[in-house]
Amino acid sequence: MRRITITAVALAAAGASCLVGCGSGSHASASGPVHLKYLSLAWQTESIAANKQLVAEWNKSHPKIQVDYVQGSWDNIHDQLVTSFEGGTAPDIIADAADDIVGFAQQGYLADISGKIPASLKSDIPAQSWGTTTFGKGIYGVPFLQEPRMVIANRKLLQQAGVSLPSADHPWTWDQFDAAAKKLTHTTAGKTSYGVAWAMKSPVSATLNLSMGYGGQYLYKDGDKATVKFDAAEQAVPQHIHDEVNVDHSAAPQALGLSGSDVLPGFFAGQYAMVPLGMSYRQQVAQQAPKGFDWVALPAPVGTTADQGVSPQTLSVAATSGHQQESMQFLAFLLNPAHQATLARGDWMLPTSAQAAKDPALTTTQDDWKTGTGMQKDLVAEPAQAVNGYPEWKDKIATPAFQQYYSGKITLEQLSQKLVKDGNDVLAQNR
């Protein structure tokens, strides 16, 4: 999840200045404790409080290994880290996301922690989650929070239209989702209320992750070489979204340029019956919806399988840290099952820990936590994120191409031309 608030921006400014100006990593005097810098990207009030409380607990029980909390921001974490790595001022422990640490790992900025992970932590996180931070033979981060896509819906509108609700065990297929969106769309006095609103200001992550349900990988690796493909498996999800907007007219065209937060006022006002968003948006809905607004979180539609790609939040250790073992000790403490459950609740996301996912607070029907945890078994590593050159392909090629296709400005064939031909040119430059 990469969202930012005004409060987080202010916090990030202070964190960024410390990140690049407070000296490099850990330190200790001849007689004093080791000090580790922990760069956190928690941004929600509950999550920041939980992180700081866990740091305080650690420091109280480990007088010889003290952790200094540094507040960072999702808004510009990549650029912050580039500056700190190149300047030799990187924190010991670094929060980021799996799709962003690939390049840092390949450039040698992150430590390979594969031989340092405690057995209890390694076994508690499923292999598919470790796959998101494993590049080559090394592991360069601990995946700890993940956010599947869900469909947040106005329950009243669905009931009035006679639309049956899916469950995590029996999700909608894409055809069923399309049909529900059409049934929920109607025009009264010249004003259209749409069945669905796709917030596609940043369309790549949603498209690629949902395409995993059809086996669509987009970027395929063959040794050190990667190529872009846009075959039937990759085309399926984009075609569904495109046709909802441009053929069925069941998806709001004005939502395509909006962020997830931007689309919520229209959702609350009844302009859209369903909004596909990340799981953590449930918090904004729960806290911002008008009194009496009846909402429900549903599983995302599925393709030939229920697989959905994710790029978990990660915690890595800087290669320049002089105290990598102590850093891993702190990570093992921070990410034990009970603490992962606490962090997941604070961010309204899923933990990767199998034990944490059993926490009663994460399996309750309240705020549809149970629907989210019911999807956990189907979450897989989105393979494109491990390809060198993916960030540039995403920003320069895929983002504008998907935006143009979803808005009906280019055809599927033209989309393929941009993604494949132009994309492979970009990937070739990054080999």
C-alpha positions in Angstrom: 0.0 0.0 0.0 1.4 3.4 -0.9 -0.9 6.2 0.3 -0.1 9.4 2.0 -1.9 11.9 4.2 -1.0 15.5 5.1 0.0 14.3 8.5 2.3 11.7 7.0 3.9 14.2 4.7 4.8 16.4 7.7 6.2 13.4 9.5 8.1 12.3 6.4 9.8 15.6 6.1 11.4 15.2 9.5 12.1 11.5 8.8 13.7 12.2 5.5 16.0 14.8 6.9 17.2 12.4 9.6 17.4 9.6 7.0 20.0 11.5 5.0 21.6 13.6 7.6 21.9 11.8 10.9 24.8 9.6 10.1 24.9 6.1 8.8 23.2 3.1 10.4 24.1 1.7 13.8 26.6 3.0 16.2 27.9 2.4 19.7 30.3 4.0 22.0 33.0 2.0 23.7 30.9 1.5 26.8 27.4 2.2 25.5 24.7 0.2 23.8 24.4 -0.5 20.1 21.9 1.9 18.4 20.0 0.7 15.4 18.0 3.0 13.2 14.6 1.6 12.2 13.0 3.4 9.2 9.2 2.8 9.5 6.6 3.7 6.9 3.6 3.3 9.2 1.3 6.2 8.4 -2.0 5.5 10.1 -2.4 6.7 13.7 -3.0 3.2 15.1 0.0 1.8 13.1 2.4 4.5 14.2 1.4 4.0 17.8 1.8 0.2 17.5 5.3 0.5 16.0 6.5 3.0 18.6 5.1 0.9 21.4 6.9 -2.2 20.2 10.1 -0.3 19.8 9.7 0.9 23.4 9.1 -2.6 24.6 12.2 -3.8 22.9 14.4 -1.0 24.2 13.2 -1.7 27.7 14.1 -5.4 27.6 17.3 -5.0 25.5 19.4 -2.3 27.1 22.5 -3.3 25.1 20.6 -3.0 21.7 18.6 0.2 21.4 16.4 0.9 18.4 15.9 4.5 17.3 12.5 4.9 15.5 12.7 7.0 12.3 9.5 8.1 10.5 9.5 7.8 6.8 6.8 8.2 4.1 5.4 6.1 1.2 5.2 9.3 -0.8 8.9 9.4 -1.8 10.5 6.4 -0.1 12.4 5.2 -3.2 14.1 8.6 -3.8 14.9 8.9 -0.1 16.5 5.5 -0.1 18.5 6.2 -3.2 19.9 9.3 -1.5 20.7 7.5 1.7 22.3 4.4 0.0 24.5 6.6 -2.3 25.4 8.9 0.6 26.3 6.0 3.0 23.6 7.1 5.5 21.1 4.2 5.2 19.3 3.1 8.3 20.0 -0.4 9.6 16.4 -1.6 9.2 14.4 -0.4 6.2 10.7 -0.6 5.6 9.6 -0.7 1.9 7.6 -2.9 -0.5 8.6 -6.0 -2.3 8.3 -4.5 -5.8 10.7 -1.6 -4.8 13.5 -3.5 -3.1 14.4 -5.5 -6.2 16.7 -2.9 -7.7 18.3 -2.1 -4.3 19.0 -5.8 -3.8 20.5 -6.2 -7.2 22.7 -3.1 -6.6 24.1 -4.6 -3.4 22.5 -2.1 -1.0 20.5 -4.7 0.9 21.9 -7.6 3.0 21.1 -11.2 2.0 19.5 -12.3 5.2 18.8 -15.9 4.1 21.3 -17.3 6.6 20.2 -15.0 9.4 16.4 -15.6 9.6 15.3 -17.3 12.8 13.7 -20.7 12.1 10.5 -19.7 13.9 10.1 -16.6 11.7 11.0 -18.5 8.5 8.5 -21.3 9.1 5.7 -19.0 10.2 5.6 -17.1 6.9 4.5 -19.2 3.9 6.8 -20.0 1.0 4.8 -18.0 -1.5 5.3 -14.9 0.7 9.0 -15.4 0.9 9.0 -15.7 -2.9 8.2 -11.9 -3.1 11.5 -11.0 -1.5 13.7 -13.8 -2.9 15.9 -12.7 -5.8 18.3 -15.3 -7.2 19.6 -17.3 -4.3 19.2 -14.6 -1.7 16.4 -13.2 0.5 16.5 -9.5 0.9 13.6 -8.7 3.1 11.0 -10.1 5.4 7.5 -9.8 3.9 5.1 -9.0 6.8 1.9 -7.1 5.6 0.0 -7.7 2.4 -3.1 -6.1 0.9 -5.4 -8.1 -1.5 -7.8 -6.3 -3.7 -11.4 -6.4 -2.6 -14.8 -5.1 -3.8 -16.3 -2.7 -1.3 -20.0 -2.5 -2.0 -23.1 -0.6 -1.0 -25.1 -3.5 0.5 -28.4 -1.7 0.3 -28.1 -1.1 -3.5 -27.0 -4.7 -4.1 -30.0 -6.0 -2.1 -32.4 -3.7 -3.9 -31.1 -4.9 -7.3 -31.4 -8.5 -6.2 -27.7 -9.1 -6.5 -26.5 -12.1 -4.5 -23.3 -11.5 -2.5 -20.3 -13.7 -3.1 -18.1 -15.0 -0.4 -14.4 -15.8 0.0 -15.3 -19.5 -0.6 -17.5 -18.7 -3.6 -16.3 -15.5 -5.2 -17.7 -14.0 -8.4 -16.2 -14.9 -11.7 -15.4 -11.9 -13.9 -18.5 -12.6 -16.0 -20.6 -12.6 -12.9 -19.0 -9.3 -11.7 -19.7 -7.8 -15.1 -23.3 -8.9 -14.9 -23.7 -7.5 -11.4 -22.3 -4.1 -12.5 -24.7 -3.9 -15.4 -27.6 -4.8 -13.1 -26.6 -2.0 -10.7 -26.4 0.7 -13.3 -29.3 2.9 -14.0 -30.1 6.4 -15.3 -32.8 8.6 -13.6 -33.6 12.1 -14.8 -30.5 12.1 -16.9 -28.2 11.2 -14.1 -26.4 7.8 -14.2 -25.6 5.8 -11.1 -22.9 3.3 -12.0 -22.5 -0.3 -10.9 -18.8 0.1 -10.4 -16.1 2.7 -10.2 -12.5 1.7 -11.0 -10.1 4.1 -9.4 -7.3 3.9 -12.0 -5.0 6.8 -11.3 -2.3 4.2 -10.8 -3.6 1.3 -12.9 -0.6 -1.1 -13.2 -0.6 -2.8 -9.8 -4.3 -3.5 -9.8 -4.2 -4.8 -13.4 -1.2 -7.1 -12.9 -2.2 -8.4 -9.6 -5.8 -9.3 -10.7 -4.4 -10.8 -13.9 -2.7 -13.5 -11.9 -6.2 -15.1 -11.7 -5.8 -15.9 -15.4 -2.1 -16.7 -15.1 -1.1 -13.5 -16.7 2.5 -12.5 -15.8 3.2 -9.8 -18.4 7.0 -9.8 -17.7 8.6 -13.2 -18.2 12.2 -14.0 -17.2 14.5 -16.4 -19.1 17.7 -16.3 -17.1 18.9 -12.7 -17.0 16.7 -11.7 -19.9 13.1 -10.5 -19.5 10.5 -10.0 -22.1 6.9 -8.6 -22.1 4.0 -10.7 -23.3 0.4 -9.7 -23.8 -1.4 -12.9 -24.7 -4.8 -14.1 -23.7 -3.9 -14.5 -20.1 -2.7 -10.9 -19.9 -5.6 -9.5 -22.0 -8.5 -10.9 -20.0 -8.7 -8.5 -17.0 -7.9 -5.3 -19.1 -10.7 -6.3 -21.5 -13.2 -6.8 -18.7 -12.5 -3.4 -17.2 -12.4 -1.7 -20.7 -15.7 -3.2 -21.7 -17.4 -2.2 -18.4 -16.4 1.4 -19.2 -16.8 1.6 -22.9 -19.2 -1.1 -24.0 -21.5 -1.9 -21.1 -21.2 1.6 -19.6 -21.6 0.1 -16.2 -18.3 1.6 -14.9 -18.0 5.3 -14.3 -15.6 6.8 -16.8 -14.9 9.8 -14.5 -13.4 7.5 -11.9 -10.5 6.3 -14.1 -8.4 9.3 -13.2 -9.1 9.1 -9.4 -7.2 7.6 -6.5 -8.9 5.2 -4.1 -9.5 7.9 -1.6 -10.9 10.2 -4.3 -13.6 7.7 -5.3 -15.1 7.3 -1.8 -17.3 10.4 -1.7 -19.1 9.3 -4.8 -19.4 5.8 -3.3 -21.0 7.3 -0.1 -23.3 9.4 -2.2 -24.7 6.4 -4.1 -23.1 7.3 -7.4 -21.2 4.0 -7.5 -22.5 0.7 -6.1 -19.1 -1.0 -6.0 -15.5 0.2 -5.7 -12.6 -2.3 -6.2 -9.9 -1.2 -3.7 -7.2 -2.5 -1.5 -8.2 -4.1 1.7 -7.0 -1.3 3.9 -9.5 1.1 2.5 -12.1 -0.6 4.7 -10.8 1.7 7.5 -11.6 4.9 5.6 -15.0 3.5 4.7 -15.7 2.5 8.4 -14.6 5.9 9.7 -15.8 8.2 7.0 -19.1 6.8 5.7 -22.3 8.6 6.6 -24.2 7.4 9.7 -26.3 4.4 8.7 -24.4 3.6 5.5 -24.5 -0.1 5.0 -21.4 -1.4 3.3 -19.8 -4.8 2.8 -16.3 -6.0 1.6 -16.5 -8.7 -1.0 -13.7 -10.8 -2.6 -12.3 -9.7 -5.9 -13.6 -11.4 -9.0 -11.6 -14.5 -10.1 -10.4 -15.9 -13.4 -9.5 -19.5 -14.1 -8.1 -19.5 -10.5 -8.6 -17.4 -7.4 -4.9 -16.4 -7.4 -4.2 -12.8 -6.8 -0.8 -11.2 -6.9 0.5 -9.1 -4.0 3.6 -7.0 -3.3 3.9 -7.1 0.5 5.4 -4.5 2.8 8.9 -5.6 3.7 11.6 -5.0 6.3 15.2 -5.3 5.1 18.6 -4.8 6.6 21.1 -2.5 5.0 24.2 -4.1 3.6 26.3 -1.3 5.2 24.9 -2.0 8.7 27.6 -3.1 11.1 25.0 -4.9 13.2 23.1 -7.1 10.9 22.6 -9.9 13.5 21.2 -7.5 16.0 18.9 -6.0 13.4 17.6 -9.5 12.7 17.0 -10.1 16.4 14.9 -6.9 16.5 13.0 -8.0 13.3 12.2 -11.4 14.9 10.8 -9.6 17.9 8.8 -7.0 15.8 7.4 -9.7 13.5 6.5 -12.5 15.9 2.9 -13.7 15.4 1.3 -11.5 18.2 3.1 -8.4 17.0 2.3 -9.0 13.3 -1.3 -9.3 14.3 -1.1 -5.9 16.1 0.6 -4.3 13.1 -2.0 -5.8 10.7 -4.8 -4.4 12.7 -3.2 -1.0 12.8 -2.9 -1.0 9.0 -6.2 -2.8 8.3 -4.2 -5.3 6.2 -3.3 -9.0 6.4 -0.2 -10.4 8.1 1.9 -12.9 6.2 2.4 -14.9 9.4 0.2 -18.0 9.4 -0.2 -17.8 13.2 -1.0 -14.1 13.2 -3.8 -14.7 10.6 -5.6 -16.9 13.2 -5.9 -14.0 15.6 -9.6 -13.6 16.6 -9.4 -9.9 15.7 -8.5 -10.7 12.1 -11.1 -13.5 11.7 -14.1 -11.6 12.9 -17.0 -10.7 10.6 -16.8 -7.1 11.9 -15.6 -4.8 9.1 -15.3 -8.0 7.0 -11.9 -9.0 8.3 -13.0 -12.7 7.8 -13.5 -12.1 4.1 -9.9 -10.7 3.8 -8.3 -13.6 5.7 -10.4 -16.0 3.7 -8.5 -14.8 0.6 -5.1 -15.2 2.1 -4.5 -18.7 0.8 -4.8 -17.4 -2.8 -2.2 -14.6 -2.5 0.9 -15.2 -4.6 4.0 -13.2 -5.6 3.3 -11.0 -8.7 6.3 -12.1 -10.9 6.8 -8.8 -12.8 8.0 -7.1 -9.6 11.2 -9.2 -9.6 12.2 -8.1 -13.1 15.0 -5.6 -13.5 13.5 -2.6 -15.2 10.0 -3.2 -13.9 9.7 0.3 -12.3 10.6 2.1 -15.5 8.3 -0.1 -17.6 5.5 0.5 -15.1 6.0 4.3 -15.0 6.9 5.1 -18.6 5.1 2.5 -20.6 2.3 0.6 -18.7 0.7 3.4 -16.7 -0.1 5.7 -19.6 -0.9 2.8 -21.9 -3.5 1.3 -19.5 -5.0 4.7 -18.8 -5.5 5.3 -22.5 -7.0 1.8 -23.1 -9.4 2.0 -20.2 -10.6 5.4 -21.3 -11.2 4.1 -24.8 -8.6 6.2 -26.5 -6.6 3.3 -27.9 -7.5 -0.2 -29.0 -6.4 -3.5 -27.5 -4.0 -4.0 -30.4 -2.5 -0.5 -29.8 -2.2 -1.4 -26.1 -0.3 -4.5 -27.0 2.0 -2.6 -29.2 2.9 -0.2 -26.4 3.2 -2.8 -23.6 5.3 -5.2 -25.7 7.3 -3.4 -28.3 8.0 -0.2 -26.3 8.2 -2.2 -23.1 10.8 -4.6 -24.4 12.9 -1.6 -25.5 12.9 -0.4 -21.9 13.7 -3.8 -20.5 16.6 -4.1 -22.9 18.1 -0.9 -21.6 18.0 -2.3 -18.1 19.8 -5.6 -18.7 
